[in-house]
C-alpha cells in the first residue's frame, strides 16, 4: 500500500521542489479519508476492533433484555399497571432491573470505542472525533449515574419498604428523573455519533457507518420534536431513542470491526535490522 505520508519521489524528477505534494499524493490522501494506515496507532486499531465487536454484542443483548422487560407504567403499559406513587413494586425486583446491567457495560464500552476511533483517525479529522468523544463522555456520565442510583439507592429502599420520597426517582414513574436522564443520555449518544460521521468517508463500510450515524440522529431529533406534538410524553421519546441507538450501535459496531481489521492488515510490517556481526 502506498505511504501517503510521504511526497511522491517523482515530483523532484519533474523539477518540483523537494517535499512538494503532487496530484498523486493528493489523490491518495483523499482515498484514505479516515486514517493513514502506516501511521495508525497499533493499540488503537487492536483495541478498537474488540471494542467495536463487544459494543455490537452488548447493544444486542441490551436490546433483547430491554424489550423482554414488560412496561409496568406509562403509555406502553397494557394491564396490571403500577399506579402512583410507583413504589409498590417490590415483587418485580430484581427481574425488572436486569436490563440496567448491559446498559452499564455499554456506556463504558462506548467511551473506549470512541477513544480508539479518535486515536485512529487522520490528524485533520481529529476535531470531529474529539467532539464526538466529549459527547460520549457526557452520555456515559449521565447514564452511569442514573442507573447506579437505581441499583444502589432505589432498589434497596424499595426492598426495605423505605418508600418516602422515592416516587420521583423510581424507574416506573413516567415523568420521573430516571426517564428524563435516560432520554437525555441516549440523545447525547446519538449526538456523539453525528459528530463522528465526517470522519468516515472512505470505502463502502465507512460510507454506511457515516450515513447510519446521520440518519440515526435525524430520526432521534425528529422524534424529540414530533412526539410531543402528537400527544406523546417523554417515555415515548425515551423508548424511540433507545431503539434507534441500539440498531445504530449494532450495525456500526460490526462495520467498525471490519474497518479496524482492514487497518490492522494494511499497516506496514516493521523489520528490524540485524546488528553487525550477528
Helices and strands as residue ranges (DSSP letters): H 10-13, H 23-31, G 37-39, H 42-68, G 90-92, G 95-97, H 99-120, G 123-125, H 126-149, I 150-154, H 155-159, H 177-196, G 197-199, H 204-229, H 234-266
